[in-house]
Amino acid sequence: METLKELYKIFSNGEIDECSLNGKTVFTCGLNAFDAGSTIYDLNGNIIGNCDYAWGDVDAVCNQMSSCKTVYCVKDNIWGKSSVNKYHLK
């Protein structure tokens, strides 16, 4: 939960997804901005990959995650998604 709180500080104007990678929980996070890309973090908050499709910087790990579920998404976002705050981050 501490990692999610720290990620929320960075991505409060964006989205946080909880995914599985090789049986472990990871988080993929992106800002609410065009061409911003996303970053993948492990449970300790360490960056393990970058997925910037617009600029061609896509690590292999970006295509290895599964079972992703949005746990946070800012209201009035560019993706047209509903706002989500599963863990009541703030």
C-alpha positions as CSV (number, residue, x, y, z in Angstrom):
1,M,0.0,0.0,0.0
2,E,2.9,2.4,0.7
3,T,4.1,2.0,-2.9
4,L,0.7,2.9,-4.2
5,K,0.6,6.0,-2.0
6,E,3.9,7.1,-3.4
7,L,2.9,6.4,-7.0
8,Y,-0.3,8.4,-6.4
9,K,1.8,11.4,-5.5
10,I,3.3,11.3,-9.0
11,F,0.3,10.1,-10.9
12,S,-2.6,11.8,-9.2
13,N,-3.3,13.4,-12.6
14,G,-3.2,10.1,-14.4
15,E,-3.9,6.4,-14.1
16,I,-2.5,3.5,-12.1
17,D,-3.1,-0.2,-13.2
18,E,-2.3,-3.2,-11.1
19,C,-1.0,-6.1,-13.2
20,S,0.6,-9.5,-12.9
21,L,4.1,-10.1,-14.3
22,N,5.6,-13.6,-13.8
23,G,3.2,-14.2,-10.9
24,K,4.2,-10.9,-9.1
25,T,2.1,-7.7,-8.7
26,V,3.4,-4.7,-10.7
27,F,1.9,-1.3,-11.4
28,T,1.8,0.5,-14.7
29,C,1.3,4.2,-14.4
30,G,0.8,7.1,-16.8
31,L,0.0,10.8,-16.7
32,N,-3.2,12.3,-18.1
33,A,-1.4,13.8,-21.1
34,F,-1.1,12.9,-24.8
35,D,2.0,10.9,-25.8
36,A,3.1,10.6,-22.1
37,G,3.7,6.9,-22.2
38,S,3.7,4.8,-19.1
39,T,6.1,3.4,-16.5
40,I,6.1,0.0,-14.9
41,Y,7.0,-0.3,-11.2
42,D,7.5,-3.3,-8.9
43,L,6.0,-3.6,-5.5
44,N,8.9,-1.7,-4.0
45,G,8.4,1.3,-6.3
46,N,11.4,0.5,-8.5
47,I,11.1,1.3,-12.2
48,I,11.3,-2.0,-14.2
49,G,10.2,-0.7,-17.6
50,N,9.1,2.1,-19.8
51,C,6.3,1.9,-22.4
52,D,6.5,5.1,-24.5
53,Y,4.9,3.9,-27.7
54,A,4.7,7.4,-29.2
55,W,8.5,7.9,-29.1
56,G,9.6,4.2,-29.6
57,D,11.0,3.6,-26.2
58,V,9.2,0.3,-25.4
59,D,10.8,-2.2,-23.1
60,A,10.0,-5.9,-23.5
61,V,8.3,-6.1,-20.2
62,C,5.5,-3.8,-21.6
63,N,4.1,-6.8,-23.5
64,Q,4.5,-9.4,-20.7
65,M,2.0,-8.2,-18.2
66,S,-1.4,-9.8,-17.7
67,S,-4.6,-9.4,-15.7
68,C,-4.3,-5.6,-15.5
69,K,-7.0,-3.8,-13.6
70,T,-7.3,0.0,-13.2
71,V,-7.0,0.9,-9.5
72,Y,-6.8,4.7,-9.9
73,C,-7.9,7.0,-12.8
74,V,-8.3,10.7,-12.5
75,K,-11.7,12.3,-13.3
76,D,-12.1,14.0,-16.7
77,N,-9.2,12.2,-18.3
78,I,-8.0,12.1,-21.9
79,W,-8.9,8.4,-22.3
80,G,-12.6,9.0,-21.7
81,K,-12.6,6.5,-18.8
82,S,-14.6,6.7,-15.6
83,S,-12.8,7.9,-12.5
84,V,-11.6,5.1,-10.2
85,N,-10.0,5.1,-6.8
86,K,-10.2,1.5,-5.6
87,Y,-7.8,1.9,-2.6
88,H,-9.0,5.4,-1.7
89,L,-5.6,6.9,-2.4
90,K,-5.0,10.5,-1.4
